Amino acid sequence: MKRIIVSLIFVTSSLAVVALPQKKGAGKSSCEGAGTQAEANACARYQYTQADVEMNRVYEQLMSELAGDDDENQQKLRQAQLLWLHYRDANCESEASIYEGGSIRPAIYNQCLASVTRERTGRLRAFLDATKQ
């Protein structure tokens, strides 16, 4: 019973976050007014894609900043990023697994990917800022 209540709270809060971009504001970073689950799923996927593009941009800037005589720092970052990607995917797969077979599963999975990716982008951005000091 407790698991069902927690799941319902999670789903309810997730639905409040997930929405589809309006046609006029398709470039917006947040989505508003999803009408169907398919639209919510598409929106969550869009939000994840945008977060991933931004993370990759910051990652590439950081890799460029670390370039130099010794590429050991680049190798360490590359290895850390690969391990982080495996963690992210496994973590979000785990979070979405309780919705296996449900139409909301893609939204939950992509919301998780977007959220965790934004967190990683923030950490990479802080690392990039530290290298410039």
N, CA, C and O atoms as a printed pandas DataFrame, in Angstrom:
     atom_number atom_name residue_name chain_id  residue_number  x_coord  y_coord  z_coord
0              1         N          MET        A               1    0.820   -1.192    0.000
1              2        CA          MET        A               1    0.000    0.000    0.000
2              3         C          MET        A               1    0.865    1.258    0.000
3              4         O          MET        A               1    0.590    2.224   -0.712
4              5         N          LYS        A               2    1.913    1.219    0.815
5              6        CA          LYS        A               2    2.816    2.361    0.901
6              7         C          LYS        A               2    3.463    2.637   -0.455
7              8         O          LYS        A               2    3.611    3.792   -0.855
8              9         N          ARG        A               3    3.846    1.577   -1.153
9             10        CA          ARG        A               3    4.483    1.720   -2.461
10            11         C          ARG        A               3    3.516    2.348   -3.473
11            12         O          ARG        A               3    3.911    3.162   -4.308
12            13         N          ILE        A               4    2.261    1.959   -3.380
13            14        CA          ILE        A               4    1.261    2.503   -4.296
14            15         C          ILE        A               4    1.082    3.998   -4.047
15            16         O          ILE        A               4    1.011    4.781   -4.995
16            17         N          ILE        A               5    1.008    4.392   -2.790
17            18        CA          ILE        A               5    0.847    5.806   -2.456
18            19         C          ILE        A               5    2.047    6.605   -2.926
19            20         O          ILE        A               5    1.889    7.673   -3.518
20            21         N          VAL        A               6    3.246    6.099   -2.669
21            22        CA          VAL        A               6    4.457    6.786   -3.107
22            23         C          VAL        A               6    4.471    6.890   -4.632
23            24         O          VAL        A               6    4.831    7.929   -5.185
24            25         N          SER        A               7    4.085    5.825   -5.298
25            26        CA          SER        A               7    4.036    5.834   -6.764
26            27         C          SER        A               7    3.038    6.861   -7.275
27            28         O          SER        A               7    3.323    7.581   -8.233
28            29         N          LEU        A               8    1.878    6.935   -6.648
29            30        CA          LEU        A               8    0.870    7.907   -7.071
30            31         C          LEU        A               8    1.356    9.336   -6.865
31            32         O          LEU        A               8    1.123   10.200   -7.710
32            33         N          ILE        A               9    2.026    9.584   -5.754
33            34        CA          ILE        A               9    2.578   10.917   -5.503
34            35         C          ILE        A               9    3.623   11.248   -6.562
35            36         O          ILE        A               9    3.644   12.356   -7.099
36            37         N          PHE        A              10    4.490   10.279   -6.861
37            38        CA          PHE        A              10    5.535   10.494   -7.854
38            39         C          PHE        A              10    4.926   10.764   -9.218
39            40         O          PHE        A              10    5.349   11.684   -9.918
40            41         N          VAL        A              11    3.936    9.968   -9.601
41            42        CA          VAL        A              11    3.298   10.130  -10.904
42            43         C          VAL        A              11    2.602   11.484  -10.983
43            44         O          VAL        A              11    2.719   12.190  -11.984
44            45         N          THR        A              12    1.888   11.840   -9.937
45            46        CA          THR        A              12    1.182   13.119   -9.924
46            47         C          THR        A              12    2.150   14.284  -10.057
47            48         O          THR        A              12    1.914   15.208  -10.834
48            49         N          SER        A              13    3.243   14.239   -9.295
49            50        CA          SER        A              13    4.218   15.330   -9.393
50            51         C          SER        A              13    4.925   15.302  -10.737
51            52         O          SER        A              13    5.277   16.353  -11.271
52            53         N          SER        A              14    5.137   14.121  -11.288
53            54        CA          SER        A              14    5.782   14.010  -12.596
54            55         C          SER        A              14    4.905   14.600  -13.689
55            56         O          SER        A              14    5.397   15.270  -14.597
56            57         N          LEU        A              15    3.615   14.350  -13.598
57            58        CA          LEU        A              15    2.706   14.877  -14.610
58            59         C          LEU        A              15    2.635   16.391  -14.556
59            60         O          LEU        A              15    2.407   17.041  -15.576
60            61         N          ALA        A              16    2.829   16.952  -13.382
61            62        CA          ALA        A              16    2.813   18.406  -13.267
62            63         C          ALA        A              16    4.020   19.026  -13.940
63            64         O          ALA        A              16    3.963   20.163  -14.407
64            65         N          VAL        A              17    5.125   18.274  -13.993
65            66        CA          VAL        A              17    6.354   18.771  -14.590
66            67         C          VAL        A              17    6.358   18.549  -16.097
67            68         O          VAL        A              17    6.896   19.368  -16.841
68            69         N          VAL        A              18    5.767   17.457  -16.551
69            70        CA          VAL        A              18    5.810   17.087  -17.957
70            71         C          VAL        A              18    4.700   17.789  -18.719
71            72         O          VAL        A              18    3.542   17.791  -18.302
72            73         N          ALA        A              19    5.074   18.382  -19.836
73            74        CA          ALA        A              19    4.087   18.992  -20.724
74            75         C          ALA        A              19    4.716   19.149  -22.087
75            76         O          ALA        A              19    5.929   19.005  -22.234
76            77         N          LEU        A              20    3.910   19.442  -23.081
77            78        CA          LEU        A              20    4.396   19.579  -24.452
78            79         C          LEU        A              20    4.623   21.043  -24.784
79            80         O          LEU        A              20    3.830   21.891  -24.374
80            81         N          PRO        A              21    5.697   21.367  -25.526
81            82        CA          PRO        A              21    5.908   22.762  -25.883
82            83         C          PRO        A              21    4.741   23.283  -26.722
83            84         O          PRO        A              21    4.229   22.580  -27.594
84            85         N          GLN        A              22    4.333   24.500  -26.455
85            86        CA          GLN        A              22    3.287   25.110  -27.268
86            87         C          GLN        A              22    3.861   25.434  -28.639
87            88         O          GLN        A              22    5.056   25.694  -28.777
88            89         N          LYS        A              23    3.014   25.416  -29.636
89            90        CA          LYS        A              23    3.488   25.641  -31.003
90            91         C          LYS        A              23    4.191   26.979  -31.153
91            92         O          LYS        A              23    5.213   27.055  -31.836
92            93         N          LYS        A              24    3.672   28.042  -30.533
93            94        CA          LYS        A              24    4.302   29.352  -30.644
94            95         C          LYS        A              24    5.634   29.392  -29.924
95            96         O          LYS        A              24    6.550   30.090  -30.361
96            97         N          GLY        A              25    5.763   28.652  -28.818
97            98        CA          GLY        A              25    6.977   28.700  -28.014
98            99         C          GLY        A              25    7.739   27.400  -28.054
99           100         O          GLY        A              25    8.238   26.948  -27.023
100          101         N          ALA        A              26    7.843   26.786  -29.218
101          102        CA          ALA        A              26    8.479   25.478  -29.324
102          103         C          ALA        A              26    9.915   25.483  -28.851
103          104         O          ALA        A              26   10.454   24.424  -28.528
104          105         N          GLY        A              27   10.545   26.629  -28.800
105          106        CA          GLY        A              27   11.923   26.701  -28.352
106          107         C          GLY        A              27   12.069   26.839  -26.848
107          108         O          GLY        A              27   13.188   26.900  -26.340
108          109         N          LYS        A              28   10.945   26.889  -26.122
109          110        CA          LYS        A              28   10.994   27.055  -24.678
110          111         C          LYS        A              28   11.665   25.855  -24.030
111          112         O          LYS        A              28   11.601   24.734  -24.535
112          113         N          SER        A              29   12.311   26.118  -22.898
113          114        CA          SER        A              29   12.984   25.031  -22.198
114          115         C          SER        A              29   12.018   24.216  -21.361
115          116         O          SER        A              29   12.317   23.066  -21.039
116          117         N          SER        A              30   10.856   24.777  -20.993
117          118        CA          SER        A              30    9.874   24.007  -20.250
118          119         C          SER        A              30    8.651   23.795  -21.118
119          120         O          SER        A              30    8.380   24.564  -22.041
120          121         N          CYS        A              31    7.933   22.760  -20.813
121          122        CA          CYS        A              31    6.752   22.420  -21.601
122          123         C          CYS        A              31    5.507   22.808  -20.821
123          124         O          CYS        A              31    5.509   22.813  -19.590
124          125         N          GLU        A              32    4.461   23.127  -21.536
125          126        CA          GLU        A              32    3.216   23.534  -20.894
126          127         C          GLU        A              32    2.032   22.845  -21.566
127          128         O          GLU        A              32    1.961   22.772  -22.792
128          129         N          GLY        A              33    1.127   22.354  -20.773
129          130        CA          GLY        A              33   -0.155   21.871  -21.254
130          131         C          GLY        A              33   -0.172   20.610  -22.083
131          132         O          GLY        A              33   -0.743   20.607  -23.173
132          133         N          ALA        A              34    0.430   19.541  -21.609
133          134        CA          ALA        A              34    0.345   18.272  -22.342
134          135         C          ALA        A              34   -1.093   17.792  -22.310
135          136         O          ALA        A              34   -1.723   17.763  -21.253
136          137         N          GLY        A              35   -1.606   17.418  -23.460
137          138        CA          GLY        A              35   -2.984   16.958  -23.524
138          139         C          GLY        A              35   -3.115   15.457  -23.405
139          140         O          GLY        A              35   -4.095   14.959  -22.850
140          141         N          THR        A              36   -2.144   14.735  -23.917
141          142        CA          THR        A              36   -2.204   13.275  -23.888
142          143         C          THR        A              36   -0.896   12.724  -23.319
143          144         O          THR        A              36    0.101   13.436  -23.196
144          145         N          GLN        A              37   -0.931   11.459  -22.983
145          146        CA          GLN        A              37    0.287   10.831  -22.483
146          147         C          GLN        A              37    1.363   10.802  -23.569
147          148         O          GLN        A              37    2.547   10.963  -23.275
148          149         N          ALA        A              38    0.958   10.598  -24.809
149          150        CA          ALA        A              38    1.922   10.605  -25.912
150          151         C          ALA        A              38    2.610   11.962  -26.019
151          152         O          ALA        A              38    3.812   12.029  -26.278
152          153         N          GLU        A              39    1.858   13.043  -25.822
153          154        CA          GLU        A              39    2.450   14.385  -25.851
154          155         C          GLU        A              39    3.396   14.588  -24.673
155          156         O          GLU        A              39    4.464   15.181  -24.821
156          157         N          ALA        A              40    2.998   14.094  -23.506
157          158        CA          ALA        A              40    3.859   14.191  -22.323
158          159         C          ALA        A              40    5.148   13.407  -22.535
159          160         O          ALA        A              40    6.225   13.867  -22.154
160          161         N          ASN        A              41    5.047   12.246  -23.131
161          162        CA          ASN        A              41    6.236   11.434  -23.422
162          163         C          ASN        A              41    7.156   12.159  -24.398
163          164         O          ASN        A              41    8.373   12.185  -24.214
164          165         N          ALA        A              42    6.566   12.749  -25.440
165          166        CA          ALA        A              42    7.357   13.476  -26.432
166          167         C          ALA        A              42    8.027   14.692  -25.807
167          168         O          ALA        A              42    9.176   15.006  -26.115
168          169         N          CYS        A              43    7.311   15.360  -24.943
169          170        CA          CYS        A              43    7.873   16.532  -24.280
170          171         C          CYS        A              43    9.047   16.148  -23.389
171          172         O          CYS        A              43   10.089   16.804  -23.410
172          173         N          ALA        A              44    8.880   15.092  -22.613
173          174        CA          ALA        A              44    9.958   14.639  -21.730
174          175         C          ALA        A              44   11.180   14.261  -22.552
175          176         O          ALA        A              44   12.309   14.546  -22.153
176          177         N          ARG        A              45   10.967   13.629  -23.680
177          178        CA          ARG        A              45   12.075   13.267  -24.572
178          179         C          ARG        A              45   12.765   14.530  -25.095
179          180         O          ARG        A              45   13.993   14.597  -25.153
180          181         N          TYR        A              46   11.975   15.516  -25.470
181          182        CA          TYR        A              46   12.515   16.789  -25.955
182          183         C          TYR        A              46   13.358   17.459  -24.867
183          184         O          TYR        A              46   14.464   17.932  -25.131
184          185         N          GLN        A              47   12.829   17.496  -23.649
185          186        CA          GLN        A              47   13.568   18.108  -22.542
186          187         C          GLN        A              47   14.887   17.383  -22.287
187          188         O          GLN        A              47   15.909   18.018  -22.027
188          189         N          TYR        A              48   14.861   16.061  -22.361
189          190        CA          TYR        A              48   16.106   15.307  -22.190
190          191         C          TYR        A              48   17.091   15.630  -23.307
191          192         O          TYR        A              48   18.276   15.843  -23.047
192          193         N          THR        A              49   16.614   15.668  -24.537
193          194        CA          THR        A              49   17.488   15.959  -25.680
194          195         C          THR        A              49   18.153   17.320  -25.507
195          196         O          THR        A              49   19.352   17.465  -25.746
196          197         N          GLN        A              50   17.371   18.318  -25.092
197          198        CA          GLN        A              50   17.923   19.661  -24.882
198          199         C          GLN        A              50   18.973   19.646  -23.765
199          200         O          GLN        A              50   20.022   20.277  -23.895
200          201         N          ALA        A              51   18.699   18.937  -22.684
201          202        CA          ALA        A              51   19.651   18.854  -21.574
202          203         C          ALA        A              51   20.930   18.159  -22.026
203          204         O          ALA        A              51   22.025   18.555  -21.626
204          205         N          ASP        A              52   20.800   17.134  -22.850
205          206        CA          ASP        A              52   21.958   16.384  -23.334
206          207         C          ASP        A              52   22.821   17.237  -24.265
207          208         O          ASP        A              52   24.050   17.186  -24.199
208          209         N          VAL        A              53   22.181   18.013  -25.123
209          210        CA          VAL        A              53   22.917   18.907  -26.026
210          211         C          VAL        A              53   23.740   19.902  -25.212
211          212         O          VAL        A              53   24.913   20.136  -25.506
212          213         N          GLU        A              54   23.119   20.483  -24.190
213          214        CA          GLU        A              54   23.819   21.464  -23.352
214          215         C          GLU        A              54   24.971   20.812  -22.590
215          216         O          GLU        A              54   26.057   21.384  -22.500
216          217         N          MET        A              55   24.739   19.621  -22.044
217          218        CA          MET        A              55   25.811   18.935  -21.328
218          219         C          MET        A              55   26.989   18.653  -22.262
219          220         O          MET        A              55   28.141   18.865  -21.883
220          221         N          ASN        A              56   26.715   18.186  -23.456
221          222        CA          ASN        A              56   27.785   17.886  -24.404
222          223         C          ASN        A              56   28.553   19.143  -24.804
223          224         O          ASN        A              56   29.766   19.095  -25.010
224          225         N          ARG        A              57   27.847   20.261  -24.912
225          226        CA          ARG        A              57   28.506   21.528  -25.236
226          227         C          ARG        A              57   29.481   21.924  -24.125
227          228         O          ARG        A              57   30.622   22.294  -24.402
228          229         N          VAL        A              58   29.039   21.848  -22.886
229          230        CA          VAL        A              58   29.894   22.205  -21.745
230          231         C          VAL        A              58   31.041   21.206  -21.617
231          232         O          VAL        A              58   32.172   21.594  -21.325
232          233         N          TYR        A              59   30.757   19.933  -21.833
233          234        CA          TYR        A              59   31.791   18.899  -21.781
234          235         C          TYR        A              59   32.888   19.181  -22.809
235          236         O          TYR        A              59   34.074   19.094  -22.491
236          237         N          GLU        A              60   32.503   19.513  -24.014
237          238        CA          GLU        A              60   33.489   19.811  -25.064
238          239         C          GLU        A              60   34.312   21.049  -24.721
239          240         O          GLU        A              60   35.515   21.081  -24.978
240          241         N          GLN        A              61   33.680   22.059  -24.147
241          242        CA          GLN        A              61   34.419   23.249  -23.711
242          243         C          GLN        A              61   35.449   22.864  -22.648
243          244         O          GLN        A              61   36.595   23.312  -22.684
244          245         N          LEU        A              62   35.023   22.034  -21.714
245          246        CA          LEU        A              62   35.924   21.607  -20.650
246          247         C          LEU        A              62   37.074   20.776  -21.212
247          248         O          LEU        A              62   38.220   20.951  -20.799
248          249         N          MET        A              63   36.784   19.885  -22.140
249          250        CA          MET        A              63   37.847   19.083  -22.765
250          251         C          MET        A              63   38.846   20.002  -23.474
251          252         O          MET        A              63   40.053   19.775  -23.398
252          253         N          SER        A              64   38.361   21.017  -24.150
253          254        CA          SER        A              64   39.253   21.975  -24.823
254          255         C          SER        A              64   40.107   22.724  -23.813
255          256         O          SER        A              64   41.295   22.957  -24.037
256          257         N          GLU        A              65   39.495   23.094  -22.711
257          258        CA          GLU        A              65   40.215   23.820  -21.662
258          259         C          GLU        A              65   41.315   22.947  -21.035
259          260         O          GLU        A              65   42.360   23.451  -20.625
260          261         N          LEU        A              66   41.065   21.654  -20.970
261          262        CA          LEU        A              66   42.033   20.732  -20.369
262          263         C          LEU        A              66   43.128   20.298  -21.341
263          264         O          LEU        A              66   44.108   19.670  -20.939
264          265         N          ALA        A              67   42.962   20.632  -22.615
265          266        CA          ALA        A              67   43.963   20.255  -23.618
266          267         C          ALA        A              67   45.277   20.969  -23.310
267          268         O          ALA        A              67   45.295   22.129  -22.898
268          269         N          GLY        A              68   46.339   20.267  -23.515
269          270        CA          GLY        A              68   47.639   20.863  -23.247
270          271         C          GLY        A              68   48.743   19.853  -23.490
271          272         O          GLY        A              68   48.578   18.889  -24.238
272          273         N          ASP        A              69   49.858   20.093  -22.851
273          274        CA          ASP        A              69   51.010   19.209  -23.011
274          275         C          ASP        A              69   50.703   17.794  -22.533
275          276         O          ASP        A              69   51.092   16.815  -23.169
276          277         N          ASP        A              70   50.011   17.698  -21.423
277          278        CA          ASP        A              70   49.698   16.399  -20.823
278          279         C          ASP        A              70   48.196   16.170  -20.911
279          280         O          ASP        A              70   47.416   16.924  -20.331
280          281         N          ASP        A              71   47.792   15.140  -21.628
281          282        CA          ASP        A              71   46.354   14.915  -21.786
282          283         C          ASP        A              71   45.801   13.976  -20.715
283          284         O          ASP        A              71   44.721   13.412  -20.892
284          285         N          GLU        A              72   46.517   13.801  -19.616
285          286        CA          GLU        A              72   46.054   12.933  -18.541
286          287         C          GLU        A              72   44.730   13.435  -17.961
287          288         O          GLU        A              72   43.839   12.640  -17.661
288          289         N          ASN        A              73   44.603   14.749  -17.807
289          290        CA          ASN        A              73   43.356   15.310  -17.274
290          291         C          ASN        A              73   42.184   15.049  -18.215
291          292         O          ASN        A              73   41.073   14.769  -17.765
292          293         N          GLN        A              74   42.430   15.139  -19.507
293          294        CA          GLN        A              74   41.376   14.833  -20.476
294          295         C          GLN        A              74   40.978   13.363  -20.377
295          296         O          GLN        A              74   39.793   13.031  -20.414
296          297         N          GLN        A              75   41.969   12.488  -20.252
297          298        CA          GLN        A              75   41.678   11.058  -20.141
298          299         C          GLN        A              75   40.846   10.757  -18.899
299          300         O          GLN        A              75   39.917    9.950  -18.946
300          301         N          LYS        A              76   41.183   11.410  -17.790
301          302        CA          LYS        A              76   40.432   11.203  -16.553
302          303         C          LYS        A              76   39.000   11.691  -16.696
303          304         O          LYS        A              76   38.064   11.023  -16.255
304          305         N          LEU        A              77   38.828   12.850  -17.310
305          306        CA          LEU        A              77   37.478   13.374  -17.513
306          307         C          LEU        A              77   36.693   12.468  -18.455
307          308         O          LEU        A              77   35.524   12.176  -18.203
308          309         N          ARG        A              78   37.318   12.030  -19.523
309          310        CA          ARG        A              78   36.648   11.145  -20.486
310          311         C          ARG        A              78   36.181    9.864  -19.788
311          312         O          ARG        A              78   35.049    9.423  -19.989
312          313         N          GLN        A              79   37.052    9.271  -18.970
313          314        CA          GLN        A              79   36.705    8.046  -18.247
314          315         C          GLN        A              79   35.570    8.311  -17.252
315          316         O          GLN        A              79   34.634    7.519  -17.140
316          317         N          ALA        A              80   35.666    9.425  -16.537
317          318        CA          ALA        A              80   34.615    9.769  -15.575
318          319         C          ALA        A              80   33.278    9.980  -16.283
319          320         O          ALA        A              80   32.232    9.562  -15.784
320          321         N          GLN        A              81   33.317   10.627  -17.444
321          322        CA          GLN        A              81   32.086   10.889  -18.178
322          323         C          GLN        A              81   31.454    9.585  -18.666
323          324         O          GLN        A              81   30.237    9.418  -18.599
324          325         N          LEU        A              82   32.276    8.672  -19.151
325          326        CA          LEU        A              82   31.741    7.379  -19.601
326          327         C          LEU        A              82   31.099    6.621  -18.445
327          328         O          LEU        A              82   30.014    6.060  -18.591
328          329         N          LEU        A              83   31.767    6.607  -17.303
329          330        CA          LEU        A              83   31.205    5.933  -16.134
330          331         C          LEU        A              83   29.918    6.630  -15.679
331          332         O          LEU        A              83   28.945    5.974  -15.306
332          333         N          TRP        A              84   29.926    7.959  -15.715
333          334        CA          TRP        A              84   28.733    8.701  -15.327
334          335         C          TRP        A              84   27.566    8.386  -16.252
335          336         O          TRP        A              84   26.436    8.234  -15.787
336          337         N          LEU        A              85   27.821    8.284  -17.557
337          338        CA          LEU        A              85   26.760    7.951  -18.514
338          339         C          LEU        A              85   26.152    6.586  -18.209
339          340         O          LEU        A              85   24.936    6.413  -18.288
340          341         N          HIS        A              86   26.989    5.626  -17.865
341          342        CA          HIS        A              86   26.488    4.292  -17.497
342          343         C          HIS        A              86   25.635    4.381  -16.231
343          344         O          HIS        A              86   24.568    3.773  -16.145
344          345         N          TYR        A              87   26.116    5.143  -15.256
345          346        CA          TYR        A              87   25.353    5.340  -14.021
346          347         C          TYR        A              87   24.007    5.982  -14.319
347          348         O          TYR        A              87   22.970    5.503  -13.860
348          349         N          ARG        A              88   24.022    7.081  -15.096
349          350        CA          ARG        A              88   22.790    7.806  -15.404
350          351         C          ARG        A              88   21.752    6.894  -16.032
351          352         O          ARG        A              88   20.595    6.860  -15.611
352          353         N          ASP        A              89   22.185    6.156  -17.048
353          354        CA          ASP        A              89   21.250    5.293  -17.760
354          355         C          ASP        A              89   20.696    4.195  -16.854
355          356         O          ASP        A              89   19.499    3.910  -16.878
356          357         N          ALA        A              90   21.573    3.578  -16.051
357          358        CA          ALA        A              90   21.131    2.515  -15.144
358          359         C          ALA        A              90   20.211    3.069  -14.060
359          360         O          ALA        A              90   19.208    2.444  -13.713
360          361         N          ASN        A              91   20.549    4.232  -13.531
361          362        CA          ASN        A              91   19.744    4.856  -12.492
362          363         C          ASN        A              91   18.341    5.176  -13.009
363          364         O          ASN        A              91   17.348    4.870  -12.349
364          365         N          CYS        A              92   18.265    5.778  -14.162
365          366        CA          CYS        A              92   16.962    6.155  -14.711
366          367         C          CYS        A              92   16.167    4.929  -15.149
367          368         O          CYS        A              92   14.941    4.911  -15.045
368          369         N          GLU        A              93   16.851    3.925  -15.629
369          370        CA          GLU        A              93   16.179    2.671  -15.975
370          371         C          GLU        A              93   15.551    2.063  -14.721
371          372         O          GLU        A              93   14.429    1.559  -14.756
372          373         N          SER        A              94   16.284    2.117  -13.629
373          374        CA          SER        A              94   15.774    1.605  -12.361
374          375         C          SER        A              94   14.550    2.394  -11.898
375          376         O          SER        A              94   13.548    1.807  -11.490
376          377         N          GLU        A              95   14.633    3.718  -11.961
377          378        CA          GLU        A              95   13.506    4.549  -11.530
378          379         C          GLU        A              95   12.259    4.304  -12.372
379          380         O          GLU        A              95   11.143    4.307  -11.851
380          381         N          ALA        A              96   12.442    4.097  -13.653
381          382        CA          ALA        A              96   11.303    3.911  -14.555
382          383         C          ALA        A              96   10.773    2.479  -14.544
383          384         O          ALA        A              96    9.670    2.226  -15.027
384          385         N          SER        A              97   11.539    1.550  -14.005
385          386        CA          SER        A              97   11.175    0.132  -14.092
386          387         C          SER        A              97    9.855   -0.193  -13.399
387          388         O          SER        A              97    9.174   -1.139  -13.795
388          389         N          ILE        A              98    9.478    0.570  -12.374
389          390        CA          ILE        A              98    8.220    0.249  -11.711
390          391         C          ILE        A              98    7.014    0.580  -12.594
391          392         O          ILE        A              98    5.890    0.189  -12.279
392          393         N          TYR        A              99    7.240    1.292  -13.687
393          394        CA          TYR        A              99    6.164    1.638  -14.620
394          395         C          TYR        A              99    6.233    0.782  -15.886
395          396         O          TYR        A              99    5.573    1.083  -16.881
396          397         N          GLU        A             100    7.031   -0.281  -15.845
397          398        CA          GLU        A             100    7.214   -1.153  -17.013
398          399         C          GLU        A             100    5.858   -1.579  -17.570
399          400         O          GLU        A             100    5.006   -2.081  -16.837
400          401         N          GLY        A             101    5.671   -1.375  -18.862
401          402        CA          GLY        A             101    4.421   -1.727  -19.518
402          403         C          GLY        A             101    3.388   -0.619  -19.501
403          404         O          GLY        A             101    2.366   -0.706  -20.182
404          405         N          GLY        A             102    3.649    0.420  -18.727
405          406        CA          GLY        A             102    2.710    1.536  -18.643
406          407         C          GLY        A             102    3.048    2.626  -19.634
407          408         O          GLY        A             102    4.201    2.770  -20.041
408          409         N          SER        A             103    2.053    3.390  -20.022
409          410        CA          SER        A             103    2.273    4.436  -21.015
410          411         C          SER        A             103    3.062    5.618  -20.454
411          412         O          SER        A             103    3.591    6.424  -21.219
412          413         N          ILE        A             104    3.144    5.728  -19.138
413          414        CA          ILE        A             104    3.876    6.834  -18.527
414          415         C          ILE        A             104    5.378    6.546  -18.419
415          416         O          ILE        A             104    6.167    7.460  -18.182
416          417         N          ARG        A             105    5.771    5.294  -18.591
417          418        CA          ARG        A             105    7.171    4.912  -18.413
418          419         C          ARG        A             105    8.139    5.778  -19.215
419          420         O          ARG        A             105    9.135    6.228  -18.650
420          421         N          PRO        A             106    7.898    6.037  -20.506
421          422        CA          PRO        A             106    8.846    6.876  -21.256
422          423         C          PRO        A             106    8.993    8.281  -20.669
423          424         O          PRO        A             106   10.090    8.839  -20.676
424          425         N          ALA        A             107    7.911    8.852  -20.168
425          426        CA          ALA        A             107    7.986   10.185  -19.572
426          427         C          ALA        A             107    8.829   10.143  -18.305
427          428         O          ALA        A             107    9.672   11.015  -18.091
428          429         N          ILE        A             108    8.612    9.150  -17.474
429          430        CA          ILE        A             108    9.374    9.019  -16.227
430          431         C          ILE        A             108   10.854    8.837  -16.543
431          432         O          ILE        A             108   11.705    9.491  -15.942
432          433         N          TYR        A             109   11.157    7.957  -17.478
433          434        CA          TYR        A             109   12.540    7.674  -17.859
434          435         C          TYR        A             109   13.236    8.933  -18.394
435          436         O          TYR        A             109   14.345    9.262  -17.973
436          437         N          ASN        A             110   12.577    9.627  -19.318
437          438        CA          ASN        A             110   13.189   10.810  -19.922
438          439         C          ASN        A             110   13.257   11.988  -18.964
439          440         O          ASN        A             110   14.188   12.790  -19.043
440          441         N          GLN        A             111   12.290   12.111  -18.059
441          442        CA          GLN        A             111   12.373   13.141  -17.026
442          443         C          GLN        A             111   13.594   12.903  -16.149
443          444         O          GLN        A             111   14.319   13.839  -15.811
444          445         N          CYS        A             112   13.812   11.658  -15.786
445          446        CA          CYS        A             112   14.977   11.312  -14.982
446          447         C          CYS        A             112   16.256   11.651  -15.739
447          448         O          CYS        A             112   17.157   12.283  -15.187
448          449         N          LEU        A             113   16.337   11.236  -16.997
449          450        CA          LEU        A             113   17.521   11.537  -17.802
450          451         C          LEU        A             113   17.773   13.037  -17.865
451          452         O          LEU        A             113   18.909   13.487  -17.711
452          453         N          ALA        A             114   16.720   13.806  -18.090
453          454        CA          ALA        A             114   16.868   15.265  -18.193
454          455         C          ALA        A             114   17.351   15.852  -16.873
455          456         O          ALA        A             114   18.260   16.681  -16.858
456          457         N          SER        A             115   16.760   15.434  -15.787
457          458        CA          SER        A             115   17.113   15.973  -14.476
458          459         C          SER        A             115   18.558   15.664  -14.101
459          460         O          SER        A             115   19.309   16.553  -13.702
460          461         N          VAL        A             116   18.934   14.411  -14.233
461          462        CA          VAL        A             116   20.293   13.998  -13.865
462          463         C          VAL        A             116   21.315   14.626  -14.813
463          464         O          VAL        A             116   22.419   14.974  -14.394
464          465         N          THR        A             117   20.955   14.768  -16.069
465          466        CA          THR        A             117   21.857   15.390  -17.046
466          467         C          THR        A             117   22.062   16.864  -16.732
467          468         O          THR        A             117   23.177   17.372  -16.855
468          469         N          ARG        A             118   21.005   17.558  -16.328
469          470        CA          ARG        A             118   21.155   18.959  -15.934
470          471         C          ARG        A             118   22.071   19.090  -14.715
471          472         O          ARG        A             118   22.882   20.012  -14.635
472          473         N          GLU        A             119   21.935   18.163  -13.774
473          474        CA          GLU        A             119   22.818   18.183  -12.599
474          475         C          GLU        A             119   24.276   18.002  -13.028
475          476         O          GLU        A             119   25.163   18.710  -12.552
476          477         N          ARG        A             120   24.510   17.067  -13.914
477          478        CA          ARG        A             120   25.880   16.824  -14.396
478          479         C          ARG        A             120   26.410   18.048  -15.132
479          480         O          ARG        A             120   27.581   18.399  -14.983
480          481         N          THR        A             121   25.579   18.689  -15.910
481          482        CA          THR        A             121   25.993   19.893  -16.630
482          483         C          THR        A             121   26.443   20.957  -15.645
483          484         O          THR        A             121   27.445   21.634  -15.876
484          485         N          GLY        A             122   25.725   21.106  -14.570
485          486        CA          GLY        A             122   26.106   22.071  -13.541
486          487         C          GLY        A             122   27.468   21.758  -12.943
487          488         O          GLY        A             122   28.270   22.663  -12.709
488          489         N          ARG        A             123   27.728   20.492  -12.696
489          490        CA          ARG        A             123   29.026   20.086  -12.148
490          491         C          ARG        A             123   30.147   20.323  -13.166
491          492         O          ARG        A             123   31.226   20.796  -12.812
492          493         N          LEU        A             124   29.881   19.992  -14.422
493          494        CA          LEU        A             124   30.886   20.223  -15.462
494          495         C          LEU        A             124   31.147   21.721  -15.632
495          496         O          LEU        A             124   32.291   22.138  -15.816
496          497         N          ARG        A             125   30.087   22.524  -15.569
497          498        CA          ARG        A             125   30.221   23.965  -15.702
498          499         C          ARG        A             125   31.065   24.528  -14.554
499          500         O          ARG        A             125   31.910   25.397  -14.773
500          501         N          ALA        A             126   30.838   24.034  -13.325
501          502        CA          ALA        A             126   31.638   24.482  -12.173
502          503         C          ALA        A             126   33.099   24.089  -12.347
503          504         O          ALA        A             126   33.993   24.863  -12.006
504          505         N          PHE        A             127   33.349   22.897  -12.873
505          506        CA          PHE        A             127   34.717   22.445  -13.137
506          507         C          PHE        A             127   35.352   23.333  -14.203
507          508         O          PHE        A             127   36.515   23.718  -14.084
508          509         N          LEU        A             128   34.586   23.655  -15.245
509          510        CA          LEU        A             128   35.093   24.524  -16.304
510          511         C          LEU        A             128   35.447   25.891  -15.746
511          512         O          LEU        A             128   36.501   26.439  -16.069
512          513         N          ASP        A             129   34.578   26.446  -14.915
513          514        CA          ASP        A             129   34.844   27.745  -14.306
514          515         C          ASP        A             129   36.113   27.694  -13.455
515          516         O          ASP        A             129   36.903   28.638  -13.461
516          517         N          ALA        A             130   36.307   26.605  -12.731
517          518        CA          ALA        A             130   37.494   26.464  -11.876
518          519         C          ALA        A             130   38.782   26.388  -12.703
519          520         O          ALA        A             130   39.833   26.847  -12.258
520          521         N          THR        A             131   38.699   25.815  -13.889
521          522        CA          THR        A             131   39.906   25.715  -14.726
522          523         C          THR        A             131   40.308   27.062  -15.309
523          524         O          THR        A             131   41.455   27.254  -15.711
524          525         N          LYS        A             132   39.367   27.988  -15.354
525          526        CA          LYS        A             132   39.646   29.307  -15.938
526          527         C          LYS        A             132   40.193   30.296  -14.912
527          528         O          LYS        A             132   40.561   31.416  -15.266
528          529         N          GLN        A             133   40.246   29.898  -13.666
529          530        CA          GLN        A             133   40.726   30.809  -12.615
530          531         C          GLN        A             133   42.221   30.742  -12.475
531          532         O          GLN        A             133   42.795   31.441  -11.640
